[in-house]
Every structure is written in structure tokens, then in C-alpha cells.
Amino acid sequence: MRAIGKRAGLRARRSVRVASVASAALVAGLLSGSGSQADQQPPSSVKLAYECTLPPAAGADGTATAKPTATATATATATKLDATVTVSTQLPVTATTGQPIQAGPVEVEARLPRAELAELLPAGGDLTSQASLGVEVRQNEQKANATWSGLSARATMPAEGPDLVLTHTGDVPTVTVDAAGDIELLARDLMLTVSPATGSPVSAMCSPAGDTDPLLARVAVPAGPEPEPGGSSPSGTPSDQQQEDSPGGVTVTPKDEPKAAATTCGPRPTGVPDTSQAPLPAGEPVEYPGEPITACAYAAGLATVRKQDGSMIVNAPSKSPALMDVSAGVQAASYYDEATDAVYLRIDSIGKLTLPDAESTFLGFGFVPVSAKVAFENGPITISTGSMAMPNGPFAVVTFHQRLHIRSVRVNGTTLPVGANCRTEKPFRVTLRGKFGEDGSGYVNVFAGGLLTGKVTIPAFTGCGTGGENLNPLFTASISGPDNLISMNQAPTCALDPAGAFGCPPVLPTLPPFKLP
């Protein structure tokens, strides 16, 4: 009986150790990115020289074209110009066969000579740009073509200076391979379509310059472990003999197309604005109720965990993003300082956003596939915009309380029981602020939207684990702590004024760039 009890105790201790190892694999990469890997490389940038061609004459679609200038090489058929293209993305150091490899989010920055475009794009005018980058995927002797399309950018045409800079961001297709060997991603043709607020769009077809090394990234795919006799290999990958008999292949899976935007807004949120994070004037401002407008908008962003040096996409535009309902202008505040002649103005709005779960997929210990869902439980959102005396100038502040909830964890396809209540032990405040350029550009108001950034402190975790196993210390040690960057890009709102609807249906935003301004 003692021998049986000893063996049972040994099995129990062994099961606890196995669960702890699996948990460590989980927290080593949890929250490191949607479709990312635990052993991700840091975001990398590759600068490439490109040669672009502008069509010589407007086509049937009305696309504008360039006139030859002294600095452009004109031919009878086209205008050519040089461009610098910088591609930034994030990829795992290693990947596994049969598992999708997700790059991104991706940033493609195109620098074009301003002088060659000055006659086509009005100086100081707002621009939108769409980019489509061809990418060749190589492994061993196999090749596949991927198109990184739907990358979008906003910019202002500079009135002076050498370059027009267009920074495109977006999601890209996944790549899956069924054999071991290094994967290489190489840049190919780039198509740009730049549209001014008024006038015809300008299109350019660009190709890597002849002396450019187009390598964007390299990912190692090591051979899997030997299968047990008579058994199958891990993760459904073929055995060594099967791999010898098959040539192997590279599969590119197109990204999900963005879902159709909602055509109507939800109920107008109610409540009292939280103005505790907004800047205040020297004296007590006078607050008075406004006449709120029903509005709604999409917002998407990146949440970074400092300890893991990785990010995940929040409210991904390429999936089924949630719509933020807004009660715009519920309250206003003002203050006038007679001594300094300084004026303080503020408009407060309330928002409600129920975010979908963010999915995080990675490789624990470099070979164990681990996936999880992370829920963001948000409280009411306060958006405060306004201006105050210099040197402070305009401001934009968005604040709310949030709680993280981790669930649906799987390690190598097997459920890891973290329990139904694995979450931060208390809500934490999220405060995001807009930045403004010298020309006043930035998050001017809730109707126009824009980029907001801030850092948060994630509290300790509680309720993680089942069957008497306490996983709280693992999650707390690997995730909790200060200086976790959040960046959100809010698209313009759809406003339902009594006089009619404006900016409807709401448009989908682009993801914030890796390198924040």
C-alpha cells in the first residue's frame, strides 16, 4: 500500500510540474501579439531604394499624372523618380511547420521627392494614400507570392522641403510552410495611389532599384522532434520520411477582409464625465451642460506589455471591430483670467466601447504552440478636448478604467485550465493623450479623431488556476507592472444631428505606426 501511495504521490507531483511548465510557456509570451510568437524578434526596419514611374497622361479613370520637371527624368511614355521605402514589421525568430506565421502589423513608409509631385498635389492639402507591396516568400526551392495590400496612410502635402512622407500601416496575410528550412521574405513591386482632398488621385508603380538587396526578413523553421514509433509527429506535421517524399510547400493565406462598417450608431451613452485627468487653468472653470450629439466611431490600436517587449492588436480592423458609441459635447467648461488675459475652453464627451477579445498566439520555449484570448473590460470613456493659455496650447485626453481577463488558453492544442476568473485583481486607469504639431494638427476633437497614446500600470493577477494550483504569481511576474504603452487611432465619427447624418457610415481606422511621433 505504501508503494502504491508513493507512486500516486509521484504522479501527482509530476502533473503539477507539467502544469507549471505549461503555464511558464504561456506567460513567457502571452500578450506578445495577435498571431505572434513568444520568441519574436524586436520590430525591424529595412530601408530600400526604389524607382517609381508616374503614368504620362490621365487614364480613363481620371488618375492624375506628372509633368516632367528639371529634376525628373522624363521620357515619351512616363515620368520616373527615385524613392526611399522603409518596411517595418515584427516576426518570430523561429516558427513551426503547419502553423501560420503572422507578420505585423506592417508599416511601409514611402519617401517621394516633393518637387516632382508639386504640380499634382496642392501644398498644405490633406492626402490619403493606399499602398500594395508585393512580397516573395522563399523556402528551400519553394516560392509563393504574397500581396501586402490595403495599407493606408494620411499625410499633408508639404509646401517646402525635399520629401513627401507617406507612412502606411495595416494587417498582412499569414504564411504557412510544411517543411523545415529558413524562410525569406523579399520585397517586390510597390503600388501607390495618393488622393488629395480635391482633385484627381496620383498613382505610381515602384520597383526595387537594381543594386538593392530586397530581403525584408528571415525566419528559421527547425526540424520537429522525432515521432514515437508507430505514432504521428507533433502538431500534425509529417514524419521525416513523409517530408523526404514530399517537396514541401509554402502557403499564403489572404488576410480577412475588413467587415462592413455599421450603418447606424447605438444608443447614446449617459453618465457624468471624469475630468480628473484633463489639464486645469489657474482658477476654477465654470462648467455647464451642453446639447449632446449622438455619434459613433471605430478605434483600433496596439497594446504593449513592457516585460515581453511585444504588442497585440486591439479591435483589429481586419476582423469584426467594435463600434464606440459617443455622446458628443455633454458638457463644456470655460475660464477667463483677467490678469493674464488667458482663456481656457474644454468640451467633454462620453463614450462606450465593448471590445472584442484579442487573440494571442505564440510559441512557448520556441516549439510549443500556445494560444489565449484576452478580454478588455472597459468602463465609461471620457473624451476631453480644448485649449488653454500658452505654452500649453491645445489638449486631448481620453480616460477610463479597464480590467484584463485571460481565458481560453491552449498549450499544443490542449486546454490549460486557468479558470473562469483569471483577471487583474482590480481595474486600472487608462489615460491616453493626443499630440499636436506646430500647425495645430492632432486629435482636435472627437468628431475628427486621431492618434492617442499613453502608458498604463497593470496590476497583479488573481483567480488564475484550478484544482488548487495557483497560477497568479506566474501571470503577475510576467505581465504586471508599469510603463506598458497603449496607442489607439480613432477614425472620424459618424454624427447623427437632427439636421441629418454626417460622416456616415463610420469608416474603419488604420493601425497606429510602430514608431510613434
Sequence and secondary structure as in RCSB ss.txt:
>XXXX:A:sequence
MRAIGKRAGLRARRSVRVASVASAALVAGLLSGSGSQADQQPPSSVKLAYECTLPPAAGADGTATAKPTATATAT
ATATKLDATVTVSTQLPVTATTGQPIQAGPVEVEARLPRAELAELLPAGGDLTSQASLGVEVRQNEQKANATWSG
LSARATMPAEGPDLVLTHTGDVPTVTVDAAGDIELLARDLMLTVSPATGSPVSAMCSPAGDTDPLLARVAVPAGP
EPEPGGSSPSGTPSDQQQEDSPGGVTVTPKDEPKAAATTCGPRPTGVPDTSQAPLPAGEPVEYPGEPITACAYAA
GLATVRKQDGSMIVNAPSKSPALMDVSAGVQAASYYDEATDAVYLRIDSIGKLTLPDAESTFLGFGFVPVSAKVA
FENGPITISTGSMAMPNGPFAVVTFHQRLHIRSVRVNGTTLPVGANCRTEKPFRVTLRGKFGEDGSGYVNVFAGG
LLTGKVTIPAFTGCGTGGENLNPLFTASISGPDNLISMNQAPTCALDPAGAFGCPPVLPTLPPFKLP
>XXXX:A:secstr
 HHHHHHHHHHHHHHHHHHHHHHHHHHTTTTS TT  TTB   EEEEEEEEEEE SS  TT  B     TTSEE 
SS EEEEEEEEEEE  BSB  TTS EE  SEEEEEEEEHHHHTTTS TT EEEEEEEEEEEEEETTEEEEEEEEE
EEEEEE  SSSSEEEEEEEE   EEEESS S EEEEEEEEEEEEEESSS  EEEEEEE TT   EEEEEB     
   TTS  GGG   HHHHHHS   EEEE         SS      S    TTS   SS  EEEE   EEEEEEEE
EEEEETTTTEEEEES TTS   EEEEEEEEEEEEEEETTTTEEEEEEEEEEE     EEEEEEETTTEEEEEEEE
EEE  EEEEEEEETTTTEEEEEEEEEEEEEEEEEEETTEE    TT EESS EEEEEEE   TTS S   TTT E
EEEEEEEE  EES  STT   HHHHHHHH EEEEEEEEEE   EEEETTEEES S        SS  
